[in-house]
Structures are given as C-alpha cells and as structure tokens.
Amino acid sequence: MNFETKTSRMKALIARIRAADTAYYRDDAPIMTDREYDQLVDELKELESETGLILSASPTQTVPGEIL
C-alpha cells in the first residue's frame, strides 16, 4: 500500500470511527460492536505509525463523546 492509499484509508477510518462515536455517545444507538470499533482504531494507529502522519481529525488524538 503506497502513502496516498494509506492516507485515504486513514481518512475513511476516521470517518467510520467518528460516526460510531456519534451513534454511541450522542444517539445511544451503537452501529458496531466494541470489537469492531477497537479493530478500526488499531488499524488507524498502525497506519499512523507506518506513515508518521497523524491527521488533525484523528480520534487517536481526542477523547470521544460530547460535553452535554
């Protein structure tokens, strides 16, 4: 997988993880299992490590959920 492909995959993972965070924390309606969520986060961390790139929207750099 080249750098551009990895970056695209990272963006897709971030979108899926953020959607899962919103569904879980705000809507109280999970869209995936905890295991699936953890696998996505682990894949994202691996890609960040391989590329040396952490995108500004990365959930690896923030705490999920919203202040109510």
N, CA, C and O atoms as CSV, one atom per row, in Angstrom:
chain,resi,resn,atom,element,x,y,z
A,1,MET,N,N,0.853,-1.165,0.000
A,1,MET,CA,C,0.000,0.000,0.000
A,1,MET,C,C,0.908,1.241,0.000
A,1,MET,O,O,1.791,1.364,0.850
A,2,ASN,N,N,0.690,2.157,-0.954
A,2,ASN,CA,C,1.526,3.347,-1.008
A,2,ASN,C,C,0.997,4.435,-0.061
A,2,ASN,O,O,-0.066,4.286,0.543
A,3,PHE,N,N,1.751,5.516,0.055
A,3,PHE,CA,C,1.426,6.582,1.008
A,3,PHE,C,C,0.038,7.168,0.757
A,3,PHE,O,O,-0.723,7.374,1.702
A,4,GLU,N,N,-0.298,7.437,-0.497
A,4,GLU,CA,C,-1.606,8.020,-0.826
A,4,GLU,C,C,-2.744,7.064,-0.468
A,4,GLU,O,O,-3.782,7.490,0.038
A,5,THR,N,N,-2.548,5.793,-0.728
A,5,THR,CA,C,-3.563,4.800,-0.396
A,5,THR,C,C,-3.743,4.714,1.117
A,5,THR,O,O,-4.866,4.620,1.613
A,6,LYS,N,N,-2.630,4.746,1.843
A,6,LYS,CA,C,-2.700,4.701,3.301
A,6,LYS,C,C,-3.402,5.940,3.851
A,6,LYS,O,O,-4.203,5.840,4.781
A,7,THR,N,N,-3.106,7.095,3.283
A,7,THR,CA,C,-3.742,8.334,3.721
A,7,THR,C,C,-5.248,8.279,3.467
A,7,THR,O,O,-6.035,8.693,4.318
A,8,SER,N,N,-5.646,7.778,2.319
A,8,SER,CA,C,-7.072,7.633,2.001
A,8,SER,C,C,-7.748,6.679,2.966
A,8,SER,O,O,-8.862,6.931,3.424
A,9,ARG,N,N,-7.074,5.585,3.272
A,9,ARG,CA,C,-7.627,4.610,4.230
A,9,ARG,C,C,-7.760,5.247,5.606
A,9,ARG,O,O,-8.750,5.014,6.300
A,10,MET,N,N,-6.780,6.045,6.007
A,10,MET,CA,C,-6.843,6.726,7.295
A,10,MET,C,C,-8.059,7.650,7.353
A,10,MET,O,O,-8.766,7.685,8.360
A,11,LYS,N,N,-8.299,8.388,6.288
A,11,LYS,CA,C,-9.458,9.288,6.241
A,11,LYS,C,C,-10.764,8.501,6.351
A,11,LYS,O,O,-11.690,8.924,7.042
A,12,ALA,N,N,-10.837,7.364,5.674
A,12,ALA,CA,C,-12.036,6.527,5.737
A,12,ALA,C,C,-12.237,5.972,7.145
A,12,ALA,O,O,-13.360,5.941,7.649
A,13,LEU,N,N,-11.157,5.538,7.773
A,13,LEU,CA,C,-11.249,5.016,9.140
A,13,LEU,C,C,-11.702,6.106,10.105
A,13,LEU,O,O,-12.544,5.862,10.970
A,14,ILE,N,N,-11.152,7.292,9.961
A,14,ILE,CA,C,-11.546,8.409,10.823
A,14,ILE,C,C,-13.036,8.687,10.686
A,14,ILE,O,O,-13.718,8.896,11.689
A,15,ALA,N,N,-13.548,8.692,9.468
A,15,ALA,CA,C,-14.972,8.945,9.245
A,15,ALA,C,C,-15.827,7.865,9.909
A,15,ALA,O,O,-16.834,8.174,10.545
A,16,ARG,N,N,-15.429,6.607,9.762
A,16,ARG,CA,C,-16.202,5.499,10.366
A,16,ARG,C,C,-16.158,5.551,11.886
A,16,ARG,O,O,-17.174,5.333,12.546
A,17,ILE,N,N,-14.987,5.838,12.445
A,17,ILE,CA,C,-14.844,5.906,13.900
A,17,ILE,C,C,-15.651,7.072,14.460
A,17,ILE,O,O,-16.324,6.926,15.480
A,18,ARG,N,N,-15.589,8.214,13.809
A,18,ARG,CA,C,-16.355,9.377,14.274
A,18,ARG,C,C,-17.864,9.115,14.193
A,18,ARG,O,O,-18.612,9.521,15.082
A,19,ALA,N,N,-18.308,8.441,13.134
A,19,ALA,CA,C,-19.726,8.085,13.009
A,19,ALA,C,C,-20.131,7.147,14.144
A,19,ALA,O,O,-21.214,7.282,14.713
A,20,ALA,N,N,-19.260,6.203,14.465
A,20,ALA,CA,C,-19.546,5.271,15.561
A,20,ALA,C,C,-19.576,6.001,16.898
A,20,ALA,O,O,-20.408,5.692,17.751
A,21,ASP,N,N,-18.677,6.968,17.091
A,21,ASP,CA,C,-18.681,7.769,18.322
A,21,ASP,C,C,-19.987,8.536,18.479
A,21,ASP,O,O,-20.577,8.557,19.559
A,22,THR,N,N,-20.430,9.159,17.407
A,22,THR,CA,C,-21.676,9.924,17.442
A,22,THR,C,C,-22.856,9.015,17.756
A,22,THR,O,O,-23.693,9.339,18.598
A,23,ALA,N,N,-22.915,7.879,17.074
A,23,ALA,CA,C,-24.016,6.940,17.301
A,23,ALA,C,C,-24.022,6.430,18.739
A,23,ALA,O,O,-25.086,6.286,19.343
A,24,TYR,N,N,-22.864,6.161,19.279
A,24,TYR,CA,C,-22.757,5.585,20.624
A,24,TYR,C,C,-22.994,6.632,21.713
A,24,TYR,O,O,-23.823,6.440,22.601
A,25,TYR,N,N,-22.259,7.737,21.633
A,25,TYR,CA,C,-22.292,8.720,22.715
A,25,TYR,C,C,-23.475,9.682,22.640
A,25,TYR,O,O,-24.090,9.975,23.665
A,26,ARG,N,N,-23.802,10.174,21.454
A,26,ARG,CA,C,-24.881,11.155,21.340
A,26,ARG,C,C,-26.245,10.496,21.159
A,26,ARG,O,O,-27.225,10.887,21.794
A,27,ASP,N,N,-26.296,9.490,20.282
A,27,ASP,CA,C,-27.584,8.903,19.918
A,27,ASP,C,C,-27.963,7.689,20.757
A,27,ASP,O,O,-29.102,7.226,20.700
A,28,ASP,N,N,-27.020,7.173,21.531
A,28,ASP,CA,C,-27.243,5.971,22.334
A,28,ASP,C,C,-27.777,4.826,21.466
A,28,ASP,O,O,-28.682,4.088,21.854
A,29,ALA,N,N,-27.173,4.710,20.267
A,29,ALA,CA,C,-27.579,3.679,19.307
A,29,ALA,C,C,-26.341,3.169,18.571
A,29,ALA,O,O,-26.097,3.558,17.429
A,30,PRO,N,N,-25.552,2.297,19.219
A,30,PRO,CA,C,-24.309,1.815,18.601
A,30,PRO,C,C,-24.530,1.210,17.220
A,30,PRO,O,O,-25.521,0.522,16.976
A,31,ILE,N,N,-23.582,1.482,16.320
A,31,ILE,CA,C,-23.683,0.958,14.952
A,31,ILE,C,C,-22.668,-0.156,14.681
A,31,ILE,O,O,-22.625,-0.713,13.584
A,32,MET,N,N,-21.848,-0.475,15.697
A,32,MET,CA,C,-20.897,-1.571,15.567
A,32,MET,C,C,-20.562,-2.094,16.962
A,32,MET,O,O,-20.829,-1.439,17.969
A,33,THR,N,N,-19.983,-3.268,16.997
A,33,THR,CA,C,-19.593,-3.846,18.283
A,33,THR,C,C,-18.321,-3.161,18.792
A,33,THR,O,O,-17.614,-2.490,18.041
A,34,ASP,N,N,-18.053,-3.346,20.073
A,34,ASP,CA,C,-16.829,-2.803,20.650
A,34,ASP,C,C,-15.600,-3.388,19.959
A,34,ASP,O,O,-14.609,-2.692,19.736
A,35,ARG,N,N,-15.676,-4.646,19.633
A,35,ARG,CA,C,-14.548,-5.310,18.958
A,35,ARG,C,C,-14.288,-4.689,17.588
A,35,ARG,O,O,-13.140,-4.416,17.235
A,36,GLU,N,N,-15.353,-4.468,16.816
A,36,GLU,CA,C,-15.186,-3.843,15.500
A,36,GLU,C,C,-14.580,-2.449,15.639
A,36,GLU,O,O,-13.694,-2.068,14.874
A,37,TYR,N,N,-15.062,-1.699,16.617
A,37,TYR,CA,C,-14.557,-0.349,16.877
A,37,TYR,C,C,-13.065,-0.406,17.210
A,37,TYR,O,O,-12.266,0.347,16.653
A,38,ASP,N,N,-12.705,-1.297,18.116
A,38,ASP,CA,C,-11.304,-1.426,18.522
A,38,ASP,C,C,-10.413,-1.828,17.347
A,38,ASP,O,O,-9.276,-1.367,17.249
A,39,GLN,N,N,-10.919,-2.680,16.457
A,39,GLN,CA,C,-10.143,-3.089,15.291
A,39,GLN,C,C,-9.886,-1.898,14.364
A,39,GLN,O,O,-8.793,-1.762,13.814
A,40,LEU,N,N,-10.886,-1.042,14.194
A,40,LEU,CA,C,-10.719,0.144,13.355
A,40,LEU,C,C,-9.689,1.095,13.962
A,40,LEU,O,O,-8.830,1.622,13.256
A,41,VAL,N,N,-9.781,1.307,15.264
A,41,VAL,CA,C,-8.829,2.187,15.948
A,41,VAL,C,C,-7.414,1.608,15.868
A,41,VAL,O,O,-6.459,2.346,15.629
A,42,ASP,N,N,-7.276,0.312,16.063
A,42,ASP,CA,C,-5.964,-0.330,15.971
A,42,ASP,C,C,-5.379,-0.195,14.564
A,42,ASP,O,O,-4.185,0.058,14.408
A,43,GLU,N,N,-6.215,-0.364,13.550
A,43,GLU,CA,C,-5.749,-0.213,12.165
A,43,GLU,C,C,-5.295,1.224,11.920
A,43,GLU,O,O,-4.268,1.457,11.282
A,44,LEU,N,N,-6.060,2.178,12.425
A,44,LEU,CA,C,-5.698,3.585,12.261
A,44,LEU,C,C,-4.363,3.882,12.950
A,44,LEU,O,O,-3.507,4.553,12.375
A,45,LYS,N,N,-4.186,3.394,14.155
A,45,LYS,CA,C,-2.921,3.600,14.875
A,45,LYS,C,C,-1.752,2.997,14.104
A,45,LYS,O,O,-0.682,3.600,14.023
A,46,GLU,N,N,-1.952,1.819,13.543
A,46,GLU,CA,C,-0.904,1.156,12.766
A,46,GLU,C,C,-0.529,1.997,11.542
A,46,GLU,O,O,0.652,2.183,11.249
A,47,LEU,N,N,-1.537,2.503,10.835
A,47,LEU,CA,C,-1.264,3.333,9.663
A,47,LEU,C,C,-0.567,4.637,10.058
A,47,LEU,O,O,0.322,5.105,9.347
A,48,GLU,N,N,-0.963,5.213,11.170
A,48,GLU,CA,C,-0.298,6.426,11.646
A,48,GLU,C,C,1.170,6.143,11.944
A,48,GLU,O,O,2.040,6.957,11.636
A,49,SER,N,N,1.438,5.003,12.535
A,49,SER,CA,C,2.807,4.620,12.851
A,49,SER,C,C,3.624,4.378,11.580
A,49,SER,O,O,4.772,4.812,11.483
A,50,GLU,N,N,3.030,3.689,10.616
A,50,GLU,CA,C,3.730,3.376,9.362
A,50,GLU,C,C,4.056,4.624,8.558
A,50,GLU,O,O,5.139,4.732,7.984
A,51,THR,N,N,3.120,5.570,8.515
A,51,THR,CA,C,3.295,6.755,7.680
A,51,THR,C,C,3.987,7.900,8.413
A,51,THR,O,O,4.558,8.789,7.782
A,52,GLY,N,N,3.936,7.879,9.736
A,52,GLY,CA,C,4.456,9.006,10.506
A,52,GLY,C,C,3.544,10.208,10.422
A,52,GLY,O,O,3.950,11.323,10.748
A,53,LEU,N,N,2.310,9.991,9.986
A,53,LEU,CA,C,1.336,11.054,9.775
A,53,LEU,C,C,0.146,10.856,10.702
A,53,LEU,O,O,-0.419,9.766,10.778
A,54,ILE,N,N,-0.228,11.920,11.404
A,54,ILE,CA,C,-1.438,11.899,12.219
A,54,ILE,C,C,-2.299,13.043,11.723
A,54,ILE,O,O,-1.928,14.208,11.862
A,55,LEU,N,N,-3.441,12.722,11.147
A,55,LEU,CA,C,-4.339,13.741,10.620
A,55,LEU,C,C,-5.003,14.499,11.759
A,55,LEU,O,O,-5.230,13.943,12.833
A,56,SER,N,N,-5.312,15.767,11.521
A,56,SER,CA,C,-5.844,16.625,12.586
A,56,SER,C,C,-7.163,16.117,13.157
A,56,SER,O,O,-7.466,16.378,14.322
A,57,ALA,N,N,-7.938,15.412,12.377
A,57,ALA,CA,C,-9.232,14.910,12.839
A,57,ALA,C,C,-9.141,13.523,13.478
A,57,ALA,O,O,-10.165,12.918,13.795
A,58,SER,N,N,-7.939,13.025,13.666
A,58,SER,CA,C,-7.770,11.655,14.140
A,58,SER,C,C,-8.330,11.443,15.547
A,58,SER,O,O,-7.997,12.185,16.471
A,59,PRO,N,N,-9.176,10.432,15.703
A,59,PRO,CA,C,-9.710,10.116,17.028
A,59,PRO,C,C,-8.655,9.528,17.972
A,59,PRO,O,O,-8.925,9.345,19.159
A,60,THR,N,N,-7.463,9.233,17.457
A,60,THR,CA,C,-6.396,8.774,18.342
A,60,THR,C,C,-5.829,9.931,19.156
A,60,THR,O,O,-5.054,9.718,20.088
A,61,GLN,N,N,-6.215,11.155,18.803
A,61,GLN,CA,C,-5.696,12.340,19.474
A,61,GLN,C,C,-6.748,13.057,20.319
A,61,GLN,O,O,-6.459,14.093,20.918
A,62,THR,N,N,-7.952,12.521,20.370
A,62,THR,CA,C,-9.039,13.161,21.102
A,62,THR,C,C,-9.774,12.142,21.966
A,62,THR,O,O,-9.600,10.932,21.813
A,63,VAL,N,N,-10.582,12.647,22.859
A,63,VAL,CA,C,-11.450,11.807,23.686
A,63,VAL,C,C,-12.819,11.796,23.006
A,63,VAL,O,O,-13.359,12.858,22.698
A,64,PRO,N,N,-13.390,10.610,22.767
A,64,PRO,CA,C,-14.690,10.569,22.077
A,64,PRO,C,C,-15.812,11.073,22.982
A,64,PRO,O,O,-15.683,11.109,24.206
A,65,GLY,N,N,-16.897,11.453,22.354
A,65,GLY,CA,C,-18.067,11.915,23.089
A,65,GLY,C,C,-18.177,13.427,23.076
A,65,GLY,O,O,-17.299,14.131,22.576
A,66,GLU,N,N,-19.252,13.899,23.624
A,66,GLU,CA,C,-19.524,15.333,23.653
A,66,GLU,C,C,-19.818,15.759,25.083
A,66,GLU,O,O,-20.300,14.972,25.898
A,67,ILE,N,N,-19.519,17.014,25.368
A,67,ILE,CA,C,-19.891,17.578,26.656
A,67,ILE,C,C,-21.350,17.989,26.566
A,67,ILE,O,O,-21.732,18.758,25.684
A,68,LEU,N,N,-22.151,17.482,27.467
A,68,LEU,CA,C,-23.581,17.816,27.446
A,68,LEU,C,C,-23.914,18.815,28.514
A,68,LEU,O,O,-25.071,19.214,28.648
